[in-house]
Amino acid sequence: MVFGITKQYILAIIPMAGFGFGWFLDNKETERMTMFRDKSALYGRVLKEGESPSWP
């Protein structure tokens, strides 16, 4: 036991930290991919005035 941290706490924190880090990376990838929204040669199109993008 170091600083009151036991093995049970560590075994609970590691998966939660991994989930949080994966969620963070997924959000960053979504932000990066927004640069390419509706610009695909296959699916791209010109949006009308006030029309929302095809995906968030």
Backbone atoms as SQL, in Angstrom:
CREATE TABLE atoms (id INTEGER PRIMARY KEY, chain TEXT, resi INTEGER, resn TEXT, atom TEXT, x REAL, y REAL, z REAL);
INSERT INTO atoms VALUES
  (1, 'A', 1, 'MET', 'N', 0.844, -1.182, 0.000),
  (2, 'A', 1, 'MET', 'CA', 0.000, 0.000, 0.000),
  (3, 'A', 1, 'MET', 'C', 0.890, 1.246, 0.000),
  (4, 'A', 2, 'VAL', 'N', 0.746, 2.063, -1.029),
  (5, 'A', 2, 'VAL', 'CA', 1.517, 3.287, -1.141),
  (6, 'A', 2, 'VAL', 'C', 0.539, 4.454, -1.181),
  (7, 'A', 3, 'PHE', 'N', 0.656, 5.383, -0.239),
  (8, 'A', 3, 'PHE', 'CA', -0.222, 6.547, -0.144),
  (9, 'A', 3, 'PHE', 'C', -1.699, 6.147, -0.050),
  (10, 'A', 4, 'GLY', 'N', -1.991, 5.021, 0.534),
  (11, 'A', 4, 'GLY', 'CA', -3.364, 4.559, 0.696),
  (12, 'A', 4, 'GLY', 'C', -3.968, 3.954, -0.560),
  (13, 'A', 5, 'ILE', 'N', -3.163, 3.764, -1.603),
  (14, 'A', 5, 'ILE', 'CA', -3.656, 3.186, -2.860),
  (15, 'A', 5, 'ILE', 'C', -3.429, 1.681, -2.802),
  (16, 'A', 6, 'THR', 'N', -4.502, 0.945, -2.903),
  (17, 'A', 6, 'THR', 'CA', -4.382, -0.509, -2.848),
  (18, 'A', 6, 'THR', 'C', -4.494, -1.096, -4.248),
  (19, 'A', 7, 'LYS', 'N', -4.282, -2.388, -4.330),
  (20, 'A', 7, 'LYS', 'CA', -4.324, -3.081, -5.616),
  (21, 'A', 7, 'LYS', 'C', -5.708, -2.982, -6.255),
  (22, 'A', 8, 'GLN', 'N', -6.768, -2.985, -5.438),
  (23, 'A', 8, 'GLN', 'CA', -8.122, -2.906, -5.966),
  (24, 'A', 8, 'GLN', 'C', -8.358, -1.568, -6.665),
  (25, 'A', 9, 'TYR', 'N', -7.835, -0.486, -6.093),
  (26, 'A', 9, 'TYR', 'CA', -7.992, 0.816, -6.724),
  (27, 'A', 9, 'TYR', 'C', -7.268, 0.876, -8.062),
  (28, 'A', 10, 'ILE', 'N', -6.079, 0.339, -8.095),
  (29, 'A', 10, 'ILE', 'CA', -5.295, 0.354, -9.328),
  (30, 'A', 10, 'ILE', 'C', -5.983, -0.474, -10.410),
  (31, 'A', 11, 'LEU', 'N', -6.526, -1.627, -10.015),
  (32, 'A', 11, 'LEU', 'CA', -7.213, -2.470, -10.990),
  (33, 'A', 11, 'LEU', 'C', -8.498, -1.818, -11.500),
  (34, 'A', 12, 'ALA', 'N', -9.069, -0.895, -10.761),
  (35, 'A', 12, 'ALA', 'CA', -10.263, -0.175, -11.211),
  (36, 'A', 12, 'ALA', 'C', -9.892, 1.061, -12.027),
  (37, 'A', 13, 'ILE', 'N', -8.799, 1.694, -11.691),
  (38, 'A', 13, 'ILE', 'CA', -8.411, 2.945, -12.348),
  (39, 'A', 13, 'ILE', 'C', -7.848, 2.708, -13.751),
  (40, 'A', 14, 'ILE', 'N', -7.071, 1.662, -13.944),
  (41, 'A', 14, 'ILE', 'CA', -6.419, 1.421, -15.240),
  (42, 'A', 14, 'ILE', 'C', -7.436, 1.278, -16.378),
  (43, 'A', 15, 'PRO', 'N', -8.493, 0.457, -16.252),
  (44, 'A', 15, 'PRO', 'CA', -9.467, 0.382, -17.353),
  (45, 'A', 15, 'PRO', 'C', -10.223, 1.696, -17.570),
  (46, 'A', 16, 'MET', 'N', -10.533, 2.401, -16.482),
  (47, 'A', 16, 'MET', 'CA', -11.240, 3.680, -16.629),
  (48, 'A', 16, 'MET', 'C', -10.349, 4.718, -17.310),
  (49, 'A', 17, 'ALA', 'N', -9.077, 4.722, -16.986),
  (50, 'A', 17, 'ALA', 'CA', -8.145, 5.650, -17.630),
  (51, 'A', 17, 'ALA', 'C', -7.988, 5.293, -19.107),
  (52, 'A', 18, 'GLY', 'N', -7.931, 4.007, -19.418),
  (53, 'A', 18, 'GLY', 'CA', -7.851, 3.583, -20.821),
  (54, 'A', 18, 'GLY', 'C', -9.085, 3.985, -21.601),
  (55, 'A', 19, 'PHE', 'N', -10.259, 3.834, -20.987),
  (56, 'A', 19, 'PHE', 'CA', -11.496, 4.250, -21.637),
  (57, 'A', 19, 'PHE', 'C', -11.496, 5.750, -21.880),
  (58, 'A', 20, 'GLY', 'N', -11.095, 6.523, -20.876),
  (59, 'A', 20, 'GLY', 'CA', -11.054, 7.981, -21.020),
  (60, 'A', 20, 'GLY', 'C', -10.084, 8.426, -22.099),
  (61, 'A', 21, 'PHE', 'N', -8.929, 7.790, -22.155),
  (62, 'A', 21, 'PHE', 'CA', -7.941, 8.136, -23.177),
  (63, 'A', 21, 'PHE', 'C', -8.440, 7.765, -24.568),
  (64, 'A', 22, 'GLY', 'N', -9.087, 6.615, -24.697),
  (65, 'A', 22, 'GLY', 'CA', -9.658, 6.219, -25.986),
  (66, 'A', 22, 'GLY', 'C', -10.774, 7.153, -26.425),
  (67, 'A', 23, 'TRP', 'N', -11.599, 7.578, -25.489),
  (68, 'A', 23, 'TRP', 'CA', -12.682, 8.532, -25.791),
  (69, 'A', 23, 'TRP', 'C', -12.096, 9.855, -26.270),
  (70, 'A', 24, 'PHE', 'N', -11.030, 10.316, -25.604),
  (71, 'A', 24, 'PHE', 'CA', -10.358, 11.554, -25.993),
  (72, 'A', 24, 'PHE', 'C', -9.801, 11.446, -27.412),
  (73, 'A', 25, 'LEU', 'N', -9.112, 10.339, -27.710),
  (74, 'A', 25, 'LEU', 'CA', -8.544, 10.153, -29.048),
  (75, 'A', 25, 'LEU', 'C', -9.642, 10.065, -30.110),
  (76, 'A', 26, 'ASP', 'N', -10.757, 9.423, -29.795),
  (77, 'A', 26, 'ASP', 'CA', -11.869, 9.319, -30.731),
  (78, 'A', 26, 'ASP', 'C', -12.454, 10.690, -31.034),
  (79, 'A', 27, 'ASN', 'N', -12.589, 11.530, -30.023),
  (80, 'A', 27, 'ASN', 'CA', -13.096, 12.889, -30.250),
  (81, 'A', 27, 'ASN', 'C', -12.128, 13.716, -31.088),
  (82, 'A', 28, 'LYS', 'N', -10.849, 13.575, -30.846),
  (83, 'A', 28, 'LYS', 'CA', -9.853, 14.306, -31.640),
  (84, 'A', 28, 'LYS', 'C', -9.872, 13.844, -33.101),
  (85, 'A', 29, 'GLU', 'N', -10.056, 12.553, -33.336),
  (86, 'A', 29, 'GLU', 'CA', -10.126, 12.033, -34.698),
  (87, 'A', 29, 'GLU', 'C', -11.378, 12.551, -35.404),
  (88, 'A', 30, 'THR', 'N', -12.486, 12.639, -34.678),
  (89, 'A', 30, 'THR', 'CA', -13.711, 13.185, -35.260),
  (90, 'A', 30, 'THR', 'C', -13.518, 14.651, -35.620),
  (91, 'A', 31, 'GLU', 'N', -12.868, 15.417, -34.750),
  (92, 'A', 31, 'GLU', 'CA', -12.576, 16.817, -35.057),
  (93, 'A', 31, 'GLU', 'C', -11.692, 16.929, -36.299),
  (94, 'A', 32, 'ARG', 'N', -10.708, 16.057, -36.414),
  (95, 'A', 32, 'ARG', 'CA', -9.805, 16.096, -37.564),
  (96, 'A', 32, 'ARG', 'C', -10.543, 15.758, -38.857),
  (97, 'A', 33, 'MET', 'N', -11.444, 14.782, -38.787),
  (98, 'A', 33, 'MET', 'CA', -12.159, 14.344, -39.982),
  (99, 'A', 33, 'MET', 'C', -13.217, 15.343, -40.443),
  (100, 'A', 34, 'THR', 'N', -13.605, 16.310, -39.602),
  (101, 'A', 34, 'THR', 'CA', -14.591, 17.299, -40.025),
  (102, 'A', 34, 'THR', 'C', -14.050, 18.181, -41.148),
  (103, 'A', 35, 'MET', 'N', -12.738, 18.217, -41.323),
  (104, 'A', 35, 'MET', 'CA', -12.171, 18.994, -42.434),
  (105, 'A', 35, 'MET', 'C', -12.588, 18.400, -43.787),
  (106, 'A', 36, 'PHE', 'N', -12.893, 17.117, -43.810),
  (107, 'A', 36, 'PHE', 'CA', -13.166, 16.431, -45.061),
  (108, 'A', 36, 'PHE', 'C', -14.658, 16.172, -45.286),
  (109, 'A', 37, 'ARG', 'N', -15.529, 16.731, -44.439),
  (110, 'A', 37, 'ARG', 'CA', -16.972, 16.518, -44.571),
  (111, 'A', 37, 'ARG', 'C', -17.465, 17.001, -45.920),
  (112, 'A', 38, 'ASP', 'N', -18.281, 16.194, -46.566),
  (113, 'A', 38, 'ASP', 'CA', -18.945, 16.533, -47.827),
  (114, 'A', 38, 'ASP', 'C', -17.963, 16.944, -48.925),
  (115, 'A', 39, 'LYS', 'N', -16.730, 16.484, -48.864),
  (116, 'A', 39, 'LYS', 'CA', -15.739, 16.811, -49.894),
  (117, 'A', 39, 'LYS', 'C', -15.270, 15.578, -50.649),
  (118, 'A', 40, 'SER', 'N', -15.867, 14.442, -50.393),
  (119, 'A', 40, 'SER', 'CA', -15.481, 13.202, -51.043),
  (120, 'A', 40, 'SER', 'C', -15.850, 13.254, -52.519),
  (121, 'A', 41, 'ALA', 'N', -15.028, 12.659, -53.349),
  (122, 'A', 41, 'ALA', 'CA', -15.329, 12.619, -54.778),
  (123, 'A', 41, 'ALA', 'C', -16.556, 11.761, -55.054),
  (124, 'A', 42, 'LEU', 'N', -16.798, 10.764, -54.246),
  (125, 'A', 42, 'LEU', 'CA', -17.927, 9.872, -54.448),
  (126, 'A', 42, 'LEU', 'C', -19.204, 10.408, -53.811),
  (127, 'A', 43, 'TYR', 'N', -19.106, 10.909, -52.573),
  (128, 'A', 43, 'TYR', 'CA', -20.295, 11.314, -51.831),
  (129, 'A', 43, 'TYR', 'C', -20.425, 12.827, -51.647),
  (130, 'A', 44, 'GLY', 'N', -19.447, 13.592, -52.066),
  (131, 'A', 44, 'GLY', 'CA', -19.459, 15.031, -51.833),
  (132, 'A', 44, 'GLY', 'C', -20.543, 15.744, -52.622),
  (133, 'A', 45, 'ARG', 'N', -21.021, 16.831, -52.060),
  (134, 'A', 45, 'ARG', 'CA', -22.010, 17.658, -52.739),
  (135, 'A', 45, 'ARG', 'C', -21.944, 19.056, -52.159),
  (136, 'A', 46, 'VAL', 'N', -22.521, 20.007, -52.866),
  (137, 'A', 46, 'VAL', 'CA', -22.571, 21.379, -52.390),
  (138, 'A', 46, 'VAL', 'C', -23.783, 21.514, -51.489),
  (139, 'A', 47, 'LEU', 'N', -23.564, 22.038, -50.298),
  (140, 'A', 47, 'LEU', 'CA', -24.662, 22.193, -49.353),
  (141, 'A', 47, 'LEU', 'C', -25.445, 23.462, -49.657),
  (142, 'A', 48, 'LYS', 'N', -26.742, 23.409, -49.431),
  (143, 'A', 48, 'LYS', 'CA', -27.591, 24.579, -49.603),
  (144, 'A', 48, 'LYS', 'C', -27.365, 25.553, -48.433),
  (145, 'A', 49, 'GLU', 'N', -27.809, 26.762, -48.605),
  (146, 'A', 49, 'GLU', 'CA', -27.683, 27.787, -47.567),
  (147, 'A', 49, 'GLU', 'C', -28.400, 27.344, -46.294),
  (148, 'A', 50, 'GLY', 'N', -27.684, 27.303, -45.182),
  (149, 'A', 50, 'GLY', 'CA', -28.276, 26.926, -43.899),
  (150, 'A', 50, 'GLY', 'C', -28.425, 25.431, -43.667),
  (151, 'A', 51, 'GLU', 'N', -28.048, 24.599, -44.636),
  (152, 'A', 51, 'GLU', 'CA', -28.162, 23.151, -44.472),
  (153, 'A', 51, 'GLU', 'C', -27.035, 22.635, -43.587),
  (154, 'A', 52, 'SER', 'N', -27.364, 21.720, -42.694),
  (155, 'A', 52, 'SER', 'CA', -26.355, 21.174, -41.798),
  (156, 'A', 52, 'SER', 'C', -25.513, 20.137, -42.543),
  (157, 'A', 53, 'PRO', 'N', -24.290, 19.890, -42.079),
  (158, 'A', 53, 'PRO', 'CA', -23.436, 18.889, -42.718),
  (159, 'A', 53, 'PRO', 'C', -24.047, 17.500, -42.628),
  (160, 'A', 54, 'SER', 'N', -23.537, 16.598, -43.446),
  (161, 'A', 54, 'SER', 'CA', -24.130, 15.256, -43.520),
  (162, 'A', 54, 'SER', 'C', -23.860, 14.434, -42.260),
  (163, 'A', 55, 'TRP', 'N', -22.850, 14.742, -41.498),
  (164, 'A', 55, 'TRP', 'CA', -22.585, 14.061, -40.223),
  (165, 'A', 55, 'TRP', 'C', -21.941, 15.057, -39.286),
  (166, 'A', 56, 'PRO', 'N', -22.053, 14.805, -37.976),
  (167, 'A', 56, 'PRO', 'CA', -21.524, 15.769, -36.990),
  (168, 'A', 56, 'PRO', 'C', -20.053, 15.755, -37.041);
